[in-house]
Amino acid sequence: MSRKSIKIKKTYIIRSATEEDISRIAEILVFAKRMKYRSIFKDDVYAFGELQVLSVAEKYIENGFINNMFLYDDGIIKGLIRIDKDEILELYVDHFFQGQGIGSELIEYAKENFQVSFLWTIEKNTDAIRFYEAHGFHLTDNRKLEEGTTEYIVMMRK
């Protein structure tokens, strides 16, 4: 008896964040920022002292950041994008789910549903720059110091 392999397409939604999502949002943000930025900023006091899930969660609720955040959710929240008017402020995918097209789904969602036209990214984050270029953004000559650091951020436009 032979078995047929059936591919089941996983379903997902991109939806608005709620306060009930805040612990997962903070977990993604803290882990992703530690993984990506620790080697750039070389600031363990910040990465493991100030950057904590509870304080990030409190900050995001207190400042209303979740009000303009959208989540990739297929039963597990795997990524997020935060938008303000025409700017993409943040785009993070949980480290364990990177490479599965989640970031692409989120950025395309933003492009289709909002008038996003620019974003800032850390100049040394070449992976992010390549990703954004693959989605129609290009580097501009605008660059500035990331507040409180010696690293530059660069503007990318659609």
LUMFI-460625 format. One record per atom (N, C-alpha, C): residue in one letter; atom name; residue number from 1; x, y negated, z negated. Coordinates in steps of 0.02 Angstrom, whole numbers. Atoms other than C-alpha are relative to their C-alpha. Layout:
N
[pt A CA NUM [X Y Z]] ...
This chain:
158
[pt M N 1 [42 59 0]] [pt M CA 1 [0 0 0]] [pt M C 1 [45 -62 0]] [pt S N 2 [-42 60 -3]] [pt S CA 2 [75 -167 49]] [pt S C 2 [-37 -59 -32]] [pt R N 3 [29 60 31]] [pt R CA 3 [49 -328 -43]] [pt R C 3 [13 -60 45]] [pt K N 4 [-8 62 -39]] [pt K CA 4 [21 -489 50]] [pt K C 4 [19 -56 -48]] [pt S N 5 [-20 58 40]] [pt S CA 5 [106 -641 -17]] [pt S C 5 [-45 -58 18]] [pt I N 6 [45 56 -11]] [pt I CA 6 [-15 -783 -38]] [pt I C 6 [31 -61 -34]] [pt K N 7 [-26 63 29]] [pt K CA 7 [51 -959 -61]] [pt K C 7 [-59 -40 -24]] [pt I N 8 [52 42 29]] [pt I CA 8 [-55 -1061 -176]] [pt I C 8 [27 -70 -4]] [pt K N 9 [-21 69 2]] [pt K CA 9 [-42 -1246 -151]] [pt K C 9 [-20 -30 -67]] [pt K N 10 [15 32 64]] [pt K CA 10 [-27 -1332 -318]] [pt K C 10 [-33 -67 13]] [pt T N 11 [33 64 -6]] [pt T CA 11 [-142 -1478 -339]] [pt T C 11 [26 -48 -53]] [pt Y N 12 [-22 52 46]] [pt Y CA 12 [-94 -1640 -420]] [pt Y C 12 [-41 -62 13]] [pt I N 13 [30 65 -9]] [pt I CA 13 [-162 -1812 -446]] [pt I C 13 [51 -53 -22]] [pt I N 14 [-36 58 25]] [pt I CA 14 [-83 -1981 -466]] [pt I C 14 [-53 -43 -31]] [pt R N 15 [52 34 38]] [pt R CA 15 [-180 -2071 -599]] [pt R C 15 [30 -53 -46]] [pt S N 16 [-21 52 47]] [pt S CA 16 [-173 -2219 -716]] [pt S C 16 [20 32 -66]] [pt A N 17 [-22 -23 66]] [pt A CA 17 [-80 -2193 -879]] [pt A C 17 [-49 -24 -53]] [pt T N 18 [41 19 58]] [pt T CA 18 [-174 -2198 -1044]] [pt T C 18 [43 6 -62]] [pt E N 19 [-37 -4 63]] [pt E CA 19 [-118 -2215 -1224]] [pt E C 19 [11 73 -21]] [pt E N 20 [-8 -71 17]] [pt E CA 20 [-144 -2027 -1244]] [pt E C 20 [61 31 35]] [pt D N 21 [-58 -25 -38]] [pt D CA 21 [-1 -2002 -1118]] [pt D C 21 [66 -26 -27]] [pt I N 22 [-59 38 18]] [pt I CA 22 [123 -2110 -1212]] [pt I C 22 [59 42 -23]] [pt S N 23 [-58 -40 23]] [pt S CA 23 [228 -1974 -1295]] [pt S C 23 [35 33 59]] [pt R N 24 [-31 -31 -59]] [pt R CA 24 [256 -1886 -1128]] [pt R C 24 [36 -53 42]] [pt I N 25 [-32 55 -37]] [pt I CA 25 [293 -2052 -1041]] [pt I C 25 [67 -18 -32]] [pt A N 26 [-62 19 36]] [pt A CA 26 [421 -2098 -1174]] [pt A C 26 [52 55 5]] [pt E N 27 [-46 -56 -6]] [pt E CA 27 [498 -1925 -1166]] [pt E C 27 [35 -1 68]] [pt I N 28 [-29 3 -68]] [pt I CA 28 [523 -1939 -977]] [pt I C 28 [49 -58 5]] [pt L N 29 [-42 59 -5]] [pt L CA 29 [593 -2115 -991]] [pt L C 29 [66 8 -38]] [pt V N 30 [-60 -6 41]] [pt V CA 30 [716 -2077 -1131]] [pt V C 30 [48 51 31]] [pt F N 31 [-44 -51 -27]] [pt F CA 31 [784 -1917 -1055]] [pt F C 31 [29 -21 68]] [pt A N 32 [-23 21 -66]] [pt A CA 32 [794 -1986 -877]] [pt A C 32 [52 -55 -5]] [pt K N 33 [-48 55 8]] [pt K CA 33 [882 -2144 -934]] [pt K C 33 [66 24 -29]] [pt R N 34 [-63 -28 27]] [pt R CA 34 [1008 -2046 -1037]] [pt R C 34 [38 38 54]] [pt M N 35 [-32 -41 -52]] [pt M CA 35 [1043 -1927 -893]] [pt M C 35 [31 -44 55]] [pt K N 36 [-22 40 -57]] [pt K CA 36 [1061 -2062 -760]] [pt K C 36 [47 -56 -19]] [pt Y N 37 [-36 62 15]] [pt Y CA 37 [1133 -2212 -850]] [pt Y C 37 [57 7 -50]] [pt R N 38 [-53 -7 50]] [pt R CA 38 [1246 -2144 -987]] [pt R C 38 [69 -6 32]] [pt S N 39 [-65 3 -33]] [pt S CA 39 [1390 -2121 -864]] [pt S C 39 [15 -69 30]] [pt I N 40 [-10 67 -28]] [pt I CA 40 [1363 -2296 -793]] [pt I C 40 [15 -50 -56]] [pt F N 41 [-6 50 52]] [pt F CA 41 [1342 -2397 -952]] [pt F C 41 [49 19 -56]] [pt K N 42 [-47 -25 51]] [pt K CA 42 [1449 -2289 -1068]] [pt K C 42 [-15 -32 -68]] [pt D N 43 [22 30 62]] [pt D CA 43 [1349 -2349 -1219]] [pt D C 43 [-41 51 -40]] [pt D N 44 [34 -51 39]] [pt D CA 44 [1309 -2203 -1333]] [pt D C 44 [-40 -28 -58]] [pt V N 45 [38 31 54]] [pt V CA 45 [1252 -2320 -1472]] [pt V C 45 [-71 -16 25]] [pt Y N 46 [66 14 -28]] [pt Y CA 46 [1111 -2377 -1359]] [pt Y C 46 [-36 65 20]] [pt A N 47 [31 -60 -29]] [pt A CA 47 [1079 -2209 -1272]] [pt A C 47 [-27 47 -53]] [pt F N 48 [22 -48 50]] [pt F CA 48 [1064 -2108 -1431]] [pt F C 48 [-21 -33 -66]] [pt G N 49 [21 36 60]] [pt G CA 49 [1029 -2243 -1561]] [pt G C 49 [-64 -39 12]] [pt E N 50 [58 42 -14]] [pt E CA 50 [911 -2373 -1491]] [pt E C 50 [-51 34 44]] [pt L N 51 [45 -32 -48]] [pt L CA 51 [838 -2269 -1349]] [pt L C 51 [-28 64 -30]] [pt Q N 52 [33 -55 34]] [pt Q CA 52 [721 -2157 -1447]] [pt Q C 52 [-73 5 24]] [pt V N 53 [67 -11 -25]] [pt V CA 53 [554 -2081 -1397]] [pt V C 53 [-51 -43 -37]] [pt L N 54 [50 38 38]] [pt L CA 54 [455 -2163 -1538]] [pt L C 54 [4 -74 14]] [pt S N 55 [-5 72 -12]] [pt S CA 55 [525 -2338 -1511]] [pt S C 55 [-19 -18 71]] [pt V N 56 [21 12 -69]] [pt V CA 56 [501 -2326 -1323]] [pt V C 56 [-76 3 5]] [pt A N 57 [73 -7 -2]] [pt A CA 57 [322 -2267 -1347]] [pt A C 57 [-34 -62 -30]] [pt E N 58 [28 59 32]] [pt E CA 58 [285 -2410 -1466]] [pt E C 58 [7 -62 44]] [pt K N 59 [-13 58 -44]] [pt K CA 59 [364 -2538 -1348]] [pt K C 59 [-47 0 60]] [pt Y N 60 [42 -4 -60]] [pt Y CA 60 [265 -2477 -1197]] [pt Y C 60 [-73 -14 -16]] [pt I N 61 [68 16 19]] [pt I CA 61 [100 -2485 -1290]] [pt I C 61 [-6 -73 -19]] [pt E N 62 [1 69 25]] [pt E CA 62 [139 -2650 -1377]] [pt E C 62 [2 -51 56]] [pt N N 63 [-8 47 -55]] [pt N CA 63 [191 -2736 -1215]] [pt N C 63 [-48 12 58]] [pt G N 64 [49 -13 -53]] [pt G CA 64 [51 -2662 -1110]] [pt G C 64 [29 30 63]] [pt F N 65 [-32 -28 -59]] [pt F CA 65 [172 -2575 -993]] [pt F C 65 [-39 57 31]] [pt I N 66 [37 -56 -29]] [pt I CA 66 [58 -2425 -974]] [pt I C 66 [-60 -23 41]] [pt N N 67 [57 25 -37]] [pt N CA 67 [-77 -2537 -902]] [pt N C 67 [12 -3 75]] [pt N N 68 [-15 1 -72]] [pt N CA 68 [12 -2542 -734]] [pt N C 68 [47 57 18]] [pt M N 69 [-40 -59 -12]] [pt M CA 69 [86 -2368 -737]] [pt M C 69 [-44 56 27]] [pt F N 70 [36 -55 -31]] [pt F CA 70 [34 -2219 -633]] [pt F C 70 [42 63 -8]] [pt L N 71 [-33 -62 16]] [pt L CA 71 [74 -2038 -670]] [pt L C 71 [-13 54 52]] [pt Y N 72 [7 -60 -40]] [pt Y CA 72 [104 -1885 -564]] [pt Y C 72 [-18 55 -49]] [pt D N 73 [26 -48 48]] [pt D CA 73 [1 -1753 -652]] [pt D C 73 [-29 60 37]] [pt D N 74 [28 -62 -27]] [pt D CA 74 [-25 -1572 -599]] [pt D C 74 [-18 48 -56]] [pt G N 75 [11 -38 61]] [pt G CA 75 [-73 -1516 -772]] [pt G C 75 [56 -16 -49]] [pt I N 76 [-57 25 39]] [pt I CA 76 [97 -1577 -833]] [pt I C 76 [19 -67 31]] [pt I N 77 [-22 64 -26]] [pt I CA 77 [148 -1758 -817]] [pt I C 77 [74 8 17]] [pt K N 78 [-68 -14 -23]] [pt K CA 78 [306 -1745 -713]] [pt K C 78 [37 -63 23]] [pt G N 79 [-33 61 -23]] [pt G CA 79 [340 -1923 -656]] [pt G C 79 [-45 -60 -10]] [pt L N 80 [37 62 11]] [pt L CA 80 [288 -2104 -669]] [pt L C 80 [28 -55 44]] [pt I N 81 [-20 61 -36]] [pt I CA 81 [292 -2267 -574]] [pt I C 81 [-37 -58 -33]] [pt R N 82 [29 60 29]] [pt R CA 82 [262 -2440 -646]] [pt R C 82 [6 -56 50]] [pt I N 83 [4 51 -52]] [pt I CA 83 [209 -2581 -532]] [pt I C 83 [-26 -65 -30]] [pt D N 84 [26 66 19]] [pt D CA 84 [185 -2767 -560]] [pt D C 84 [-5 -42 64]] [pt K N 85 [14 37 -61]] [pt K CA 85 [105 -2859 -415]] [pt K C 85 [33 34 59]] [pt D N 86 [-32 -29 -59]] [pt D CA 86 [224 -2826 -269]] [pt D C 86 [68 31 -16]] [pt E N 87 [-65 -28 21]] [pt E CA 87 [369 -2755 -370]] [pt E C 87 [-8 68 -32]] [pt I N 88 [-5 -63 36]] [pt I CA 88 [409 -2577 -418]] [pt I C 88 [49 -12 -57]] [pt L N 89 [-41 13 59]] [pt L CA 89 [474 -2596 -595]] [pt L C 89 [38 62 -24]] [pt E N 90 [-31 -62 23]] [pt E CA 90 [510 -2415 -637]] [pt E C 90 [-27 58 41]] [pt L N 91 [19 -63 -32]] [pt L CA 91 [507 -2246 -552]] [pt L C 91 [45 54 -30]] [pt Y N 92 [-39 -53 32]] [pt Y CA 92 [561 -2093 -651]] [pt Y C 92 [-37 66 8]] [pt V N 93 [25 -68 -2]] [pt V CA 93 [538 -1906 -629]] [pt V C 93 [38 39 -53]] [pt D N 94 [-32 -42 50]] [pt D CA 94 [571 -1785 -769]] [pt D C 94 [56 40 33]] [pt H N 95 [-60 -33 -27]] [pt H CA 95 [744 -1710 -743]] [pt H C 95 [-15 72 23]] [pt F N 96 [15 -70 -16]] [pt F CA 96 [673 -1532 -740]] [pt F C 96 [-41 8 64]] [pt F N 97 [43 -4 -59]] [pt F CA 97 [558 -1573 -594]] [pt F C 97 [27 -41 59]] [pt Q N 98 [-28 38 -55]] [pt Q CA 98 [674 -1677 -485]] [pt Q C 98 [13 46 59]] [pt G N 99 [-11 -38 -61]] [pt G CA 99 [697 -1622 -305]] [pt G C 99 [-61 36 26]] [pt Q N 100 [62 -33 -21]] [pt Q CA 100 [516 -1567 -287]] [pt Q C 100 [-47 -47 37]] [pt G N 101 [41 47 -37]] [pt G CA 101 [452 -1721 -194]] [pt G C 101 [-44 -44 -42]] [pt I N 102 [43 39 45]] [pt I CA 102 [371 -1801 -346]] [pt I C 102 [14 -74 7]] [pt G N 103 [-19 71 -8]] [pt G CA 103 [467 -1965 -330]] [pt G C 103 [-26 -26 67]] [pt S N 104 [25 20 -66]] [pt S CA 104 [421 -1971 -146]] [pt S C 104 [-76 -11 -1]] [pt E N 105 [72 8 6]] [pt E CA 105 [237 -1945 -186]] [pt E C 105 [-17 -65 -36]] [pt L N 106 [14 61 39]] [pt L CA 106 [242 -2085 -315]] [pt L C 106 [15 -63 40]] [pt I N 107 [-17 62 -37]] [pt I CA 107 [330 -2212 -203]] [pt I C 107 [-47 -9 59]] [pt E N 108 [47 6 -56]] [pt E CA 108 [217 -2173 -55]] [pt E C 108 [-69 -22 -26]] [pt Y N 109 [63 22 32]] [pt Y CA 109 [66 -2192 -170]] [pt Y C 109 [2 -76 -11]] [pt A N 110 [-6 72 13]] [pt A CA 110 [130 -2364 -221]] [pt A C 110 [-3 -40 65]] [pt K N 111 [0 36 -64]] [pt K CA 111 [160 -2416 -40]] [pt K C 111 [-69 -1 32]] [pt E N 112 [67 -5 -30]] [pt E CA 112 [-13 -2358 14]] [pt E C 112 [-54 -38 -39]] [pt N N 113 [54 28 41]] [pt N CA 113 [-112 -2430 -131]] [pt N C 113 [15 -69 -29]] [pt F N 114 [-19 65 26]] [pt F CA 114 [-17 -2588 -178]] [pt F C 114 [43 -35 52]] [pt Q N 115 [-40 39 -47]] [pt Q CA 115 [74 -2726 -86]] [pt Q C 115 [73 -2 -23]] [pt V N 116 [-69 0 24]] [pt V CA 116 [244 -2671 -154]] [pt V C 116 [47 -19 57]] [pt S N 117 [-47 21 -52]] [pt S CA 117 [385 -2756 -61]] [pt S C 117 [72 -2 -24]] [pt F N 118 [-69 1 24]] [pt F CA 118 [537 -2752 -175]] [pt F C 118 [7 35 -67]] [pt L N 119 [-18 -31 64]] [pt L CA 119 [624 -2675 -324]] [pt L C 119 [72 -17 -15]] [pt W N 120 [-69 8 21]] [pt W CA 120 [785 -2690 -422]] [pt W C 120 [26 67 -23]] [pt T N 121 [-31 -61 24]] [pt T CA 121 [903 -2546 -454]] [pt T C 121 [72 -13 -18]] [pt I N 122 [-69 9 20]] [pt I CA 122 [1072 -2526 -534]] [pt I C 122 [46 15 59]] [pt E N 123 [-44 -4 -58]] [pt E CA 123 [1207 -2552 -404]] [pt E C 123 [39 67 3]] [pt K N 124 [-38 -63 2]] [pt K CA 124 [1305 -2397 -460]] [pt K C 124 [-45 62 5]] [pt N N 125 [46 -57 -5]] [pt N CA 125 [1150 -2287 -450]] [pt N C 125 [-12 16 74]] [pt T N 126 [2 -13 -72]] [pt T CA 126 [1187 -2229 -273]] [pt T C 126 [-55 50 19]] [pt D N 127 [54 -47 -15]] [pt D CA 127 [1062 -2086 -283]] [pt D C 127 [-66 -37 8]] [pt A N 128 [62 39 -5]] [pt A CA 128 [921 -2210 -314]] [pt A C 128 [0 -42 64]] [pt I N 129 [-4 41 -61]] [pt I CA 129 [981 -2323 -174]] [pt I C 129 [-15 42 62]] [pt R N 130 [14 -45 -57]] [pt R CA 130 [982 -2178 -50]] [pt R C 130 [-74 20 2]] [pt F N 131 [71 -19 4]] [pt F CA 131 [809 -2124 -110]] [pt F C 131 [-44 -57 26]] [pt Y N 132 [41 57 -21]] [pt Y CA 132 [735 -2298 -88]] [pt Y C 132 [10 -15 74]] [pt E N 133 [-12 10 -72]] [pt E CA 133 [818 -2317 83]] [pt E C 133 [-39 51 41]] [pt A N 134 [39 -52 -35]] [pt A CA 134 [737 -2153 136]] [pt A C 134 [-74 -16 2]] [pt H N 135 [70 20 2]] [pt H CA 135 [571 -2234 92]] [pt H C 135 [-12 -71 25]] [pt G N 136 [11 63 -35]] [pt G CA 136 [593 -2392 193]] [pt G C 136 [25 -63 -33]] [pt F N 137 [-28 59 33]] [pt F CA 137 [681 -2508 71]] [pt F C 137 [73 -8 23]] [pt H N 138 [-70 13 -18]] [pt H CA 138 [848 -2590 112]] [pt H C 138 [32 -48 -49]] [pt L N 139 [-37 44 45]] [pt L CA 139 [981 -2676 10]] [pt L C 139 [-1 -71 27]] [pt T N 140 [-5 71 -18]] [pt T CA 140 [981 -2865 9]] [pt T C 140 [66 -26 -30]] [pt D N 141 [-59 31 30]] [pt D CA 141 [1119 -2985 -41]] [pt D C 141 [-12 -23 -72]] [pt N N 142 [16 21 68]] [pt N CA 142 [1030 -3021 -205]] [pt N C 142 [25 51 -50]] [pt R N 143 [-24 -42 55]] [pt R CA 143 [1121 -2952 -355]] [pt R C 143 [10 -44 -60]] [pt K N 144 [-9 37 62]] [pt K CA 144 [1132 -3004 -536]] [pt K C 144 [19 48 -55]] [pt L N 145 [-19 -42 57]] [pt L CA 145 [1199 -2942 -700]] [pt L C 145 [-62 27 -35]] [pt E N 146 [53 -28 41]] [pt E CA 146 [1086 -2823 -793]] [pt E C 146 [7 -29 -69]] [pt E N 147 [-1 35 64]] [pt E CA 147 [1042 -2915 -952]] [pt E C 147 [34 41 -55]] [pt G N 148 [-34 -32 56]] [pt G CA 148 [1158 -2872 -1096]] [pt G C 148 [53 50 19]] [pt T N 149 [-51 -49 -22]] [pt T CA 149 [1279 -2770 -989]] [pt T C 149 [50 -35 47]] [pt T N 150 [-47 25 -50]] [pt T CA 150 [1424 -2791 -869]] [pt T C 150 [-14 30 68]] [pt E N 151 [18 -33 -62]] [pt E CA 151 [1335 -2695 -732]] [pt E C 151 [-49 -43 40]] [pt Y N 152 [44 38 -45]] [pt Y CA 152 [1245 -2768 -581]] [pt Y C 152 [-60 41 22]] [pt I N 153 [58 -29 -32]] [pt I CA 153 [1072 -2734 -518]] [pt I C 153 [-6 -34 68]] [pt V N 154 [7 25 -68]] [pt V CA 154 [1031 -2757 -334]] [pt V C 154 [-73 4 21]] [pt M N 155 [68 1 -24]] [pt M CA 155 [870 -2804 -249]] [pt M C 155 [-4 39 66]] [pt M N 156 [15 -35 -62]] [pt M CA 156 [797 -2691 -116]] [pt M C 156 [-68 -23 23]] [pt R N 157 [63 24 -29]] [pt R CA 157 [658 -2748 2]] [pt R C 157 [-26 50 51]] [pt K N 158 [33 -43 -49]] [pt K CA 158 [535 -2655 110]] [pt K C 158 [1 -35 67]] 
